[in-house]
Amino acid sequence: MKKADLFATTLNHLSGFRLNNYELHDYKDYMKVPLDYNRMEENTLDTMWDTIAKNKSPLKKYFERKAQLLGVDQLGWLDVHASVDVGDYKNKKYTYDEAAEFIIDNFKSFSPKMAEMSRRAFEEQWIEAEDRPGKRPGGYCSNLPESKQSRIFMTFAGSTGNVSTLAHELGHAFHSYVMRDLPLLNQRYAMNVAETASTFAELVVSNATIENATSDAEKINLIDEKISRSVAFMMNIHARYIFERNLYDERQKGTLDSNRLKELMKDAQEEAYEDALKSYHPMFWATKLHFHITGVPFYNFPYTFGYFFSLGIYNRFLEDKNVSEDDYIALLRDTASMTTEDLAEKHLNVDLRKPDFWQEALDSVYKDIEEFLELTESYV
């Protein structure tokens, strides 16, 4: 890559500035700032990653089956998120109105208040979703405290992934909506819990698309899409975290050139994916914006935390009939005024410093993998 040295200089300056700043503040550990920013303890973070690291074997079985379905000997970096289309399956397309109706109907079964807010968002045009030339994919939600509304930006092209993204962003809007009457400082939740309501909403809708599948081929495609998201949080983001830890460890001793950064990135990916891929992306450190964001260090682990924290809440909602919509809203309202550990203890009666909660969340991922392996058996 022609600009590798330039990106290496940028990353060295950014990490070096932070380390000097921490030293001037007499911070003994560079993880203090990202942990404080996310209002969580290092013990919690270590337990989450340790539990994930001990539970990656089923993912490798999923990789092996996906490679067979794609007709390759072993998955490479670019194959991991490739769509699995078996038989005569054609990707389903939704109109925007169909997606809106589907989301609202499925939200109702979990939270009528979330469904009602979403209906209002559609009717009052809080969402800019036009698919037009030059507009980038993805999604973003911004809260407007004065009007007690939100605005969502996304590109809707009709795919099931777009429907999930739309539900995800509406989840963000709902998180802000239930906090709208709180003092402004009590509405500013940390990054790691920012994905709680959004991931919950996305799970509701993605699971509904799977349940409504009209063929095994369609269900295989949708389950694969869902598992791929789990892989991203368990492996891709784990690799980012490992890389950034190693970067800061070495940066304390001096600068790193682009070749060393490539080595660190490849080593981190091989560790996180447990050598399950035939190719990796050594330049990922230069192509991923998150490593170069100036305001927030370690812009990675909060995503994995938020995903599995939300997955654990979602599973409780399914399994415990005594958990109500009001319980869920009460948890969301406390996200900006409590530490992560206290939040989980108060509303879920769990200790995030112990592996139990994380293991329960991971077990649901493995149920998806088991179903995927069973459904695809006849296609290999």
C-alpha positions as CSV (number, residue, x, y, z in Angstrom):
1,M,0.0,0.0,0.0
2,K,1.5,3.3,-1.2
3,K,0.4,5.3,1.9
4,A,1.4,2.7,4.5
5,D,4.2,4.8,5.9
6,L,1.9,7.9,6.2
7,F,-0.7,5.8,8.1
8,A,2.0,4.4,10.3
9,T,3.2,7.9,11.2
10,T,-0.4,8.9,12.0
11,L,-0.9,5.9,14.3
12,N,2.5,6.4,16.0
13,H,1.7,10.1,16.7
14,L,-1.7,9.3,18.0
15,S,-0.7,6.5,20.3
16,G,2.4,8.4,21.4
17,F,0.4,11.5,22.3
18,R,-1.9,9.4,24.4
19,L,0.8,7.6,26.2
20,N,2.6,10.9,27.0
21,N,-0.7,12.4,28.2
22,Y,-1.3,9.4,30.5
23,E,2.2,9.6,31.9
24,L,1.7,13.3,32.7
25,H,-1.5,12.4,34.5
26,D,0.4,9.6,36.4
27,Y,-1.8,6.9,34.9
28,K,0.0,3.6,35.4
29,D,-2.0,1.7,32.8
30,Y,-3.0,2.9,29.3
31,M,-6.3,0.9,29.7
32,K,-7.5,3.3,32.5
33,V,-8.9,5.9,30.1
34,P,-10.8,3.5,27.8
35,L,-12.2,1.6,30.8
36,D,-13.2,4.8,32.6
37,Y,-14.8,6.0,29.4
38,N,-16.9,2.9,29.3
39,R,-17.5,2.9,33.1
40,M,-16.3,-0.7,33.5
41,E,-13.6,-2.7,35.3
42,E,-10.7,-4.4,33.7
43,N,-11.7,-7.6,35.4
44,T,-15.0,-7.5,33.5
45,L,-13.3,-6.9,30.2
46,D,-10.8,-9.7,30.8
47,T,-13.5,-12.2,31.8
48,M,-15.5,-11.4,28.6
49,W,-12.5,-12.0,26.3
50,D,-11.3,-15.0,28.3
51,T,-14.7,-16.6,28.0
52,I,-14.9,-15.9,24.3
53,A,-11.4,-17.2,23.7
54,K,-12.3,-20.5,25.4
55,N,-15.4,-20.9,23.2
56,K,-14.3,-20.6,19.6
57,S,-14.2,-24.2,18.5
58,P,-17.8,-24.2,17.2
59,L,-17.0,-21.2,15.0
60,K,-14.3,-23.2,13.3
61,K,-16.8,-26.0,12.5
62,Y,-19.0,-23.3,11.0
63,F,-16.1,-22.1,8.9
64,E,-15.4,-25.6,7.7
65,R,-19.0,-26.1,6.6
66,K,-19.2,-22.6,5.0
67,A,-16.1,-23.4,3.0
68,Q,-17.7,-26.5,1.7
69,L,-20.9,-24.6,0.7
70,L,-18.8,-21.9,-1.1
71,G,-16.7,-24.5,-2.9
72,V,-13.3,-23.6,-1.4
73,D,-10.8,-25.7,0.6
74,Q,-10.6,-23.1,3.4
75,L,-12.1,-19.7,4.1
76,G,-10.0,-16.7,3.5
77,W,-10.4,-13.2,5.0
78,L,-12.8,-12.1,2.2
79,D,-14.9,-15.3,2.4
80,V,-16.0,-15.0,6.0
81,H,-18.9,-12.7,5.3
82,A,-19.7,-14.0,1.9
83,S,-23.4,-14.8,1.4
84,V,-24.4,-18.5,1.4
85,D,-26.9,-19.1,-1.3
86,V,-27.9,-22.8,-1.7
87,G,-30.3,-24.4,-4.1
88,D,-32.4,-22.0,-6.1
89,Y,-32.6,-19.4,-3.3
90,K,-32.8,-15.8,-4.4
91,N,-32.3,-13.0,-1.8
92,K,-35.5,-11.7,-0.6
93,K,-36.3,-8.0,-1.2
94,Y,-38.5,-5.7,0.9
95,T,-40.0,-2.4,0.0
96,Y,-39.5,0.3,2.5
97,D,-43.1,0.2,3.6
98,E,-43.0,-3.6,4.0
99,A,-39.8,-3.3,6.1
100,A,-41.5,-0.7,8.3
101,E,-44.6,-2.9,8.8
102,F,-42.5,-5.9,9.5
103,I,-40.4,-4.1,12.1
104,I,-43.3,-2.5,13.9
105,D,-45.2,-5.8,14.0
106,N,-42.3,-7.7,15.5
107,F,-41.4,-5.0,18.0
108,K,-44.9,-5.2,19.4
109,S,-44.3,-8.7,20.7
110,F,-41.4,-7.5,22.9
111,S,-42.2,-3.8,23.5
112,P,-45.4,-2.0,22.4
113,K,-43.7,1.3,23.4
114,M,-40.8,0.6,21.1
115,A,-43.2,-0.3,18.3
116,E,-45.2,2.9,18.9
117,M,-42.1,5.1,18.8
118,S,-41.0,3.3,15.6
119,R,-44.3,4.0,14.0
120,R,-44.0,7.6,14.9
121,A,-40.4,7.7,13.4
122,F,-41.8,6.4,10.1
123,E,-44.8,8.6,10.0
124,E,-43.0,11.8,11.0
125,Q,-40.1,11.0,8.7
126,W,-37.3,10.8,11.2
127,I,-35.5,8.5,8.8
128,E,-33.5,9.4,5.7
129,A,-33.3,6.1,3.9
130,E,-33.2,6.9,0.1
131,D,-31.0,4.7,-2.0
132,R,-29.4,7.1,-4.4
133,P,-26.1,7.3,-6.4
134,G,-23.1,8.4,-4.4
135,K,-24.7,7.7,-1.0
136,R,-22.7,5.3,1.2
137,P,-24.3,2.2,2.8
138,G,-24.6,1.7,6.6
139,G,-26.6,3.5,9.2
140,Y,-26.4,6.2,11.9
141,C,-28.7,7.5,14.6
142,S,-28.5,10.9,16.2
143,N,-30.4,12.1,19.2
144,L,-32.1,15.5,19.3
145,P,-32.6,16.4,23.0
146,E,-34.5,19.6,22.4
147,S,-37.3,18.0,20.3
148,K,-37.0,14.7,22.1
149,Q,-36.7,13.0,18.8
150,S,-34.0,11.2,16.8
151,R,-32.8,11.3,13.2
152,I,-31.7,8.2,11.3
153,F,-29.5,8.2,8.2
154,M,-29.1,5.0,6.2
155,T,-29.3,3.6,2.7
156,F,-32.2,1.2,2.3
157,A,-31.9,-1.1,-0.8
158,G,-34.4,-3.7,0.3
159,S,-32.2,-6.5,1.6
160,T,-32.8,-8.4,4.8
161,G,-29.6,-6.9,6.1
162,N,-31.1,-3.4,5.4
163,V,-34.1,-4.4,7.4
164,S,-31.9,-5.4,10.4
165,T,-29.9,-2.2,10.1
166,L,-33.1,-0.1,10.1
167,A,-34.3,-2.0,13.2
168,H,-30.8,-1.5,14.8
169,E,-31.0,2.3,14.3
170,L,-34.6,2.4,15.6
171,G,-33.2,0.6,18.7
172,H,-30.8,3.5,19.2
173,A,-33.6,5.9,18.8
174,F,-35.7,4.1,21.4
175,H,-32.8,4.2,23.9
176,S,-32.7,7.9,23.7
177,Y,-36.5,8.1,23.7
178,V,-37.0,6.4,27.0
179,M,-34.4,8.7,28.6
180,R,-35.9,11.9,27.1
181,D,-37.2,13.3,30.5
182,L,-33.9,12.7,32.4
183,P,-31.4,15.5,33.1
184,L,-29.1,15.9,30.1
185,L,-26.0,14.5,31.9
186,N,-28.0,11.4,32.8
187,Q,-28.7,10.7,29.1
188,R,-25.1,10.4,28.1
189,Y,-24.4,6.7,28.2
190,A,-21.1,5.1,27.5
191,M,-20.1,3.4,24.2
192,N,-20.2,-0.1,25.6
193,V,-23.9,0.1,26.6
194,A,-24.8,2.3,23.6
195,E,-25.4,-0.8,21.6
196,T,-27.8,-2.4,24.1
197,A,-31.1,-1.3,22.7
198,S,-29.9,-1.3,19.1
199,T,-28.6,-4.9,19.2
200,F,-31.8,-6.0,21.1
201,A,-34.0,-4.5,18.4
202,E,-31.9,-6.0,15.6
203,L,-32.1,-9.5,17.3
204,V,-35.9,-9.2,17.4
205,V,-36.1,-8.5,13.7
206,S,-33.4,-10.8,12.5
207,N,-34.8,-13.7,14.4
208,A,-38.3,-12.9,13.0
209,T,-36.9,-13.1,9.5
210,I,-35.5,-16.5,10.2
211,E,-38.8,-17.7,11.8
212,N,-40.7,-16.4,8.7
213,A,-38.4,-18.2,6.2
214,T,-40.4,-20.2,3.7
215,S,-37.6,-22.7,2.8
216,D,-34.5,-24.3,4.2
217,A,-32.4,-22.4,1.6
218,E,-33.7,-19.1,2.8
219,K,-33.3,-20.0,6.5
220,I,-29.7,-21.1,5.8
221,N,-28.9,-17.8,4.2
222,L,-30.4,-15.8,7.1
223,I,-28.8,-17.9,9.9
224,D,-25.5,-17.5,8.1
225,E,-25.9,-13.8,8.1
226,K,-26.7,-13.8,11.8
227,I,-23.7,-16.1,12.7
228,S,-21.4,-13.8,10.6
229,R,-22.3,-10.9,12.9
230,S,-21.3,-13.0,15.9
231,V,-18.1,-14.0,14.2
232,A,-17.3,-10.3,13.7
233,F,-17.7,-9.6,17.4
234,M,-15.9,-12.7,18.6
235,M,-13.0,-12.7,16.2
236,N,-12.6,-9.6,14.0
237,I,-13.0,-7.2,16.9
238,H,-11.0,-9.5,19.2
239,A,-8.2,-9.1,16.6
240,R,-8.5,-5.4,16.7
241,Y,-8.3,-5.4,20.5
242,I,-5.2,-7.7,20.5
243,F,-3.5,-5.6,17.9
244,E,-4.1,-2.3,19.8
245,R,-2.9,-3.8,23.1
246,N,0.3,-5.0,21.4
247,L,0.7,-1.6,19.6
248,Y,0.6,0.3,22.9
249,D,2.9,-2.1,24.6
250,E,5.5,-1.7,21.9
251,R,4.9,2.1,21.4
252,Q,6.0,2.7,25.0
253,K,9.5,1.6,23.9
254,G,9.6,3.5,20.6
255,T,7.9,4.0,17.2
256,L,6.8,1.2,14.9
257,D,7.2,1.2,11.1
258,S,4.6,0.0,8.7
259,N,6.2,-3.5,8.3
260,R,6.0,-4.0,12.1
261,L,2.4,-2.8,12.2
262,K,1.6,-5.3,9.5
263,E,3.2,-8.1,11.5
264,L,1.3,-7.1,14.6
265,M,-2.0,-7.1,12.7
266,K,-1.5,-10.4,11.1
267,D,-0.4,-12.0,14.4
268,A,-3.5,-10.6,16.1
269,Q,-5.8,-11.9,13.4
270,E,-4.2,-15.4,13.5
271,E,-4.6,-15.4,17.3
272,A,-8.2,-14.2,17.2
273,Y,-9.3,-16.5,14.4
274,E,-7.2,-19.4,15.8
275,D,-5.4,-19.9,12.5
276,A,-8.8,-20.9,10.9
277,L,-8.4,-18.8,7.8
278,K,-6.0,-19.3,4.8
279,S,-5.5,-15.6,4.3
280,Y,-5.6,-12.5,6.5
281,H,-5.5,-8.7,6.1
282,P,-2.2,-7.3,7.4
283,M,-3.1,-3.7,6.3
284,F,-6.3,-3.7,8.3
285,W,-4.8,-1.2,10.8
286,A,-4.5,1.4,8.0
287,T,-7.9,0.7,6.4
288,K,-10.0,0.7,9.5
289,L,-11.1,4.2,10.6
290,H,-11.6,3.1,14.2
291,F,-7.8,2.9,14.8
292,H,-7.4,6.5,13.8
293,I,-10.3,8.2,15.7
294,T,-8.7,10.8,17.9
295,G,-11.3,11.2,20.6
296,V,-11.7,7.5,21.7
297,P,-8.9,5.0,22.3
298,F,-9.7,1.3,21.9
299,Y,-12.7,1.8,19.7
300,N,-13.2,-1.9,19.5
301,F,-14.1,-3.9,22.7
302,P,-17.2,-1.8,23.5
303,Y,-18.8,-3.3,20.4
304,T,-18.3,-6.9,21.5
305,F,-19.3,-6.0,25.1
306,G,-22.5,-4.3,23.8
307,Y,-23.4,-7.2,21.5
308,F,-23.1,-9.9,24.1
309,F,-24.6,-7.8,26.9
310,S,-27.6,-7.2,24.8
311,L,-27.8,-10.8,23.7
312,G,-27.8,-11.8,27.4
313,I,-30.7,-9.4,28.1
314,Y,-32.6,-10.7,25.0
315,N,-32.3,-14.3,26.2
316,R,-33.5,-13.3,29.6
317,F,-36.5,-11.7,28.0
318,L,-37.3,-14.9,26.1
319,E,-36.8,-17.3,29.0
320,D,-38.1,-15.4,32.0
321,K,-41.8,-14.6,31.7
322,N,-41.5,-12.3,34.7
323,V,-39.2,-9.9,32.8
324,S,-41.4,-7.1,31.4
325,E,-41.1,-4.3,29.0
326,D,-40.9,-1.9,32.0
327,D,-37.9,-3.9,33.4
328,Y,-36.1,-3.4,30.0
329,I,-36.9,0.3,29.9
330,A,-35.7,0.7,33.5
331,L,-32.3,-0.8,32.6
332,L,-32.0,1.5,29.6
333,R,-32.8,4.5,31.7
334,D,-29.9,3.7,34.1
335,T,-27.3,3.2,31.4
336,A,-25.9,6.7,31.8
337,S,-25.9,6.9,35.6
338,M,-24.3,3.6,36.7
339,T,-21.2,1.6,36.2
340,T,-21.6,-1.3,33.9
341,E,-21.2,-3.8,36.8
342,D,-23.7,-2.1,39.0
343,L,-26.2,-1.8,36.1
344,A,-26.0,-5.6,35.5
345,E,-26.2,-6.4,39.2
346,K,-29.3,-4.2,39.7
347,H,-31.3,-5.2,36.7
348,L,-30.1,-8.7,35.8
349,N,-28.8,-9.9,39.1
350,V,-25.5,-11.0,37.5
351,D,-21.8,-10.4,38.2
352,L,-20.1,-9.5,34.9
353,R,-16.8,-10.2,36.5
354,K,-17.7,-13.9,36.4
355,P,-18.0,-16.0,33.2
356,D,-21.6,-17.3,33.7
357,F,-23.4,-14.4,32.0
358,W,-21.0,-14.3,29.1
359,Q,-21.2,-18.1,28.7
360,E,-25.0,-18.0,28.5
361,A,-24.8,-15.4,25.8
362,L,-22.3,-17.5,23.8
363,D,-24.4,-20.6,24.1
364,S,-27.1,-19.0,22.1
365,V,-24.6,-18.4,19.3
366,Y,-23.8,-22.1,19.3
367,K,-27.4,-23.0,19.0
368,D,-27.5,-21.0,15.7
369,I,-24.4,-22.8,14.5
370,E,-25.9,-26.2,15.4
371,E,-29.0,-25.3,13.4
372,F,-26.9,-24.1,10.5
373,L,-24.9,-27.4,10.4
374,E,-28.0,-29.5,10.6
375,L,-29.8,-27.5,7.8
376,T,-26.8,-27.6,5.4
377,E,-26.0,-31.2,5.8
378,S,-27.8,-32.2,2.7
379,Y,-26.0,-29.5,0.6
380,V,-22.5,-30.9,1.0
